[in-house]
Amino acid sequence: MKLQSKIIVYVAIIGLFVMMVGIFWHASLDNPKLEQVEIKLVNVTVKDVNNIENTAKLEITFLVKNPSEKTFTVPTITYKLYADGKLLGTGLYSTADISMTGRALIIKGAEIPLKHLFILKQSNVDSEMYQAILNGNITNFTTEGVITTETTWSSIEKEFKSST
């Protein structure tokens, strides 16, 4: 192989590497804007009670706010749900199986409510707590978890904690 052919191959490899670094750098420019996402637990309501299976469906409503200039989507929110300081279980809001163009766009200044059904099993909590939830006698619901936000080029995970 001639020296000139080797040089062309090396230059092409270096050019490809520089292009990949440029794409990665460009994608990371969105991260500080994505980290500005705000999430707040606004409501927990009992939607349905199944006395045969001893379960209750709780509707969890998160309010997601975008204070930045960058439009993004929320593919997942993983969280733990507490009632008056006692762990009820974990939940996962997910639109990851929906293409990015089909998800709710959270534009500059928007506050979007995202709802998720949480299945509470009576066997996971003591019977007094279960009845208090069904009767609406809980004074404070708390969530802590991780929200994932993404744009076309970038994705970040941010921890949160919120109470009603």
C-alpha positions as semicolon CSV with decimal commas, in nm:
position;residue;x (nm);y (nm);z (nm)
1;M;0,000;0,000;0,000
2;K;0,131;0,339;-0,091
3;L;0,207;0,600;0,175
4;Q;-0,048;0,837;0,021
5;S;-0,328;0,575;0,058
6;K;-0,239;0,518;0,424
7;I;-0,248;0,890;0,494
8;I;-0,596;0,921;0,338
9;V;-0,725;0,637;0,557
10;Y;-0,574;0,793;0,871
11;V;-0,716;1,136;0,787
12;A;-1,061;0,981;0,729
13;I;-1,050;0,803;1,067
14;I;-0,940;1,120;1,246
15;G;-1,213;1,319;1,067
16;L;-1,477;1,067;1,175
17;F;-1,354;1,083;1,534
18;V;-1,366;1,466;1,534
19;M;-1,720;1,456;1,394
20;M;-1,834;1,215;1,669
21;V;-1,680;1,436;1,940
22;G;-1,857;1,738;1,785
23;I;-2,195;1,563;1,794
24;F;-2,144;1,460;2,157
25;W;-2,040;1,814;2,254
26;H;-2,338;1,967;2,072
27;A;-2,580;1,729;2,249
28;S;-2,439;1,813;2,591
29;L;-2,523;2,182;2,543
30;D;-2,889;2,101;2,628
31;N;-2,810;1,943;2,967
32;P;-2,809;2,261;3,183
33;K;-3,148;2,359;3,036
34;L;-3,294;2,013;3,092
35;E;-3,179;2,015;3,455
36;Q;-3,403;2,317;3,520
37;V;-3,714;2,094;3,505
38;E;-3,943;2,129;3,806
39;I;-4,173;1,850;3,924
40;K;-4,431;1,868;4,197
41;L;-4,678;1,616;4,338
42;V;-5,012;1,796;4,327
43;N;-5,275;1,532;4,395
44;V;-5,336;1,173;4,502
45;T;-5,693;1,049;4,471
46;V;-5,857;0,709;4,514
47;K;-6,007;0,611;4,178
48;D;-6,122;0,255;4,231
49;V;-6,131;-0,002;4,513
50;N;-6,135;-0,376;4,444
51;N;-6,258;-0,551;4,758
52;I;-6,208;-0,897;4,607
53;E;-5,836;-0,849;4,534
54;N;-5,790;-0,598;4,820
55;T;-5,637;-0,334;4,596
56;A;-5,700;0,035;4,537
57;K;-5,613;0,241;4,231
58;L;-5,465;0,576;4,327
59;E;-5,434;0,846;4,063
60;I;-5,103;1,028;4,110
61;T;-5,082;1,371;3,945
62;F;-4,743;1,534;3,892
63;L;-4,712;1,890;3,764
64;V;-4,405;1,922;3,540
65;K;-4,283;2,275;3,466
66;N;-4,031;2,392;3,208
67;P;-3,868;2,723;3,312
68;S;-3,600;2,697;3,040
69;E;-3,600;2,794;2,673
70;K;-3,557;2,433;2,556
71;T;-3,861;2,217;2,467
72;F;-3,841;1,862;2,603
73;T;-4,042;1,548;2,671
74;V;-4,068;1,326;2,978
75;P;-4,026;0,956;2,895
76;T;-4,014;0,828;3,257
77;I;-4,076;0,922;3,617
78;T;-3,978;0,658;3,873
79;Y;-4,089;0,727;4,227
80;K;-4,159;0,599;4,576
81;L;-4,493;0,698;4,728
82;Y;-4,529;0,767;5,100
83;A;-4,845;0,837;5,303
84;D;-4,784;1,020;5,631
85;G;-4,422;0,907;5,615
86;K;-4,493;0,536;5,553
87;L;-4,380;0,377;5,226
88;L;-4,670;0,254;5,013
89;G;-4,461;0,127;4,722
90;T;-4,291;0,231;4,400
91;G;-4,437;0,355;4,074
92;L;-4,330;0,419;3,717
93;Y;-4,486;0,672;3,482
94;S;-4,361;0,582;3,137
95;T;-4,412;0,694;2,780
96;A;-4,084;0,535;2,670
97;D;-4,266;0,301;2,432
98;I;-4,414;0,602;2,249
99;S;-4,194;0,772;1,992
100;M;-4,063;1,113;2,095
101;T;-4,289;1,288;1,842
102;G;-4,598;1,131;2,003
103;R;-4,520;1,243;2,361
104;A;-4,641;1,561;2,527
105;L;-4,404;1,847;2,442
106;I;-4,323;2,064;2,739
107;I;-4,245;2,402;2,590
108;K;-4,097;2,714;2,751
109;G;-4,301;2,818;3,056
110;A;-4,547;2,529;3,028
111;E;-4,687;2,344;3,328
112;I;-4,819;2,004;3,224
113;P;-5,003;1,763;3,459
114;L;-4,888;1,403;3,411
115;K;-5,113;1,137;3,565
116;H;-5,030;0,781;3,663
117;L;-5,232;0,501;3,820
118;F;-5,065;0,352;4,126
119;I;-5,195;0,013;4,240
120;L;-5,193;-0,013;4,619
121;K;-5,219;-0,365;4,760
122;Q;-5,358;-0,396;5,110
123;S;-5,095;-0,662;5,182
124;N;-4,818;-0,402;5,129
125;V;-4,936;-0,175;5,413
126;D;-5,103;-0,225;5,749
127;S;-5,485;-0,233;5,749
128;E;-5,517;0,098;5,940
129;M;-5,311;0,280;5,678
130;Y;-5,506;0,116;5,394
131;Q;-5,840;0,225;5,545
132;A;-5,709;0,576;5,612
133;I;-5,614;0,610;5,244
134;L;-5,954;0,483;5,128
135;N;-6,135;0,717;5,368
136;G;-5,926;1,019;5,269
137;N;-5,771;1,058;5,614
138;I;-5,410;1,100;5,499
139;T;-5,268;1,441;5,577
140;N;-4,956;1,422;5,360
141;F;-4,849;1,225;5,054
142;T;-4,483;1,244;4,954
143;T;-4,294;1,121;4,650
144;E;-3,924;1,094;4,585
145;G;-3,768;0,965;4,271
146;V;-3,609;1,042;3,937
147;I;-3,753;1,227;3,639
148;T;-3,600;1,175;3,295
149;T;-3,621;1,458;3,043
150;E;-3,499;1,445;2,687
151;T;-3,462;1,639;2,368
152;T;-3,369;1,507;2,028
153;W;-2,999;1,517;2,118
154;S;-2,980;1,482;2,494
155;S;-3,131;1,310;2,796
156;I;-3,083;1,369;3,169
157;E;-3,209;1,220;3,493
158;K;-3,289;1,448;3,786
159;E;-3,377;1,345;4,141
160;F;-3,678;1,506;4,308
161;K;-3,881;1,503;4,628
162;S;-4,227;1,654;4,662
163;S;-4,524;1,656;4,900
164;T;-4,892;1,742;4,874
